[in-house]
Amino acid sequence: MIRIYRYGEISDEEIFKRSEALPDVSGTVAAIIADVRARGDAALFDYTERFDHVRLTALEVSAEEFAEALNKTDPRMLEVLKKAAASIRAFHQEQKRSGFILNEKKGVVIGQKVLPMARVGLYVPGGTAAYPSTVLMDAIPAKIAGVKELVIVTPPGRDGKVNPVILAAAKTAGVDKVYKVGGAQAVAALAYGTETIGQADKIVGPGNAFVAEAKHQIFGQAGIDMIAGPSEILVIADGKSDPVQVAADLLSQAEHDKNASAVLVTESEELAKKVQAEIERQLAVLPREEIARVSVENNGKIILTKDVEEAVAIANRIAPEHLELVLDQPFDYLDMVENAGSVFLGRNCPEALGDYMAGPNHTLPTGGTARFSSPLSVDDFVKKIQYTYFSQEAFRGLARDVAYFAEQEGLSGHARSALSRLEEDV
């Protein structure tokens, strides 16, 4: 059963503790990466047979497999994918930025170019659970950014095929290629390239402990979005909130993972007790009860506060992935929120809406990293190049200042470089 705490009566360590760290798989992952670098496609085929229990003859999903997948996908699902994609595009289109030029000073031009990355790889988890929403959320911002080639890596099923709905989402989002490979070996293939899979500039997308560790180890060879941890939700609710809805919202994240975190912060002891009981009732009929129960009992908590302001202050310290403000006037508190991945406002905005149809991205910072990082966006798929031009006259006006500054840092070579353009003895 989820536990109820009164803020101030127990230690901060208990209030703010998170789930235990992922298992240490660094050695195994390092060996896989080294093997993929050495043997390329041959290693990918071998690992796919070992881990996914299928021996492939080709890594890339063919046009025929795409056509077959679209035919197998429920027509309603295809329509829902299109509807979700439209919302995601509309939101992320507003994030697109262009460069700028400043030429207000005579003889000086400075500016910045914004360029898309050439090639990006998206990791999409496979297995029994298919997440087409991940495809849309990761691929659409990349396409808006102008990424030239966007590819997916995802593990195949035992039939050697990719889940049809994943391919349908890939087609909807405009993904260029899909490869049937998963795990740390897929991340290694994207980072270093193989005979079939080209080297990527950046790798994004969630995965298990092996995928997360692989992204950590290849960082620097390629960019990554983030090291995603277990899912998190924090709900701030008042005494007028519906306990059935609040409990359902908490369980929507608890069912993800045994390490997921579901937290309710409320000023109402009556609501806290009702939600506690309602979680037990809903767990009994939840298909993923085993996972959600471990999550709730190990990592879940209900925190009683004196008022909503104190609840928001606690949320800012926790910096949750998802934050719900289940209140009549949620916008009154939005400006107080400083640390959260994504905020859901009001009584009719469950986090699940954000996972699928609302439009803002659902790839979010976890583990408290919302204190310094942001949701996946178009910015994640571009790079910036700055440039500078000075005419002779304009540079001469600053040369001695440049030289002086350089000398203060003990870099006389820099100073000489500047003074040489004054035609003086350097």
Secondary structure, DSSP 8 states (H G I E B T S, - for coil): --EEEETTSS-HHHHH---------HHHHHHHHHHHHHHTHHHHHHHHHHHHS---S-SB--HHHHHHHHHHS-HHHHHHHHHHHHHHHHHHHTT----EEE--STTEEEEEEEEE-SEEEEE---TT---HHHHHHHHHHHHHHT-SEEEEEE---TTS---HHHHHHHHHHT--EEEE--HHHHHHHHHH--SSS---SEEE----HHHHHHHHHHBTTBEES----S-EEEEEE-TTS-HHHHHHHHHHHHTT-TT-EEEEEES-HHHHHHHHHHHHHHHTT-TTHHHHHHHHHHH-EEEE-SSHHHHHHHHHHH--SEEEEESSSTHHHHTT--S-SEEEESTT--HHHHHHTSSS------TTGGGT-----GGGGEEEEEEEEE-HHHHHTTHHHHHHHHHHTT-HHHHHHHHGGGT---
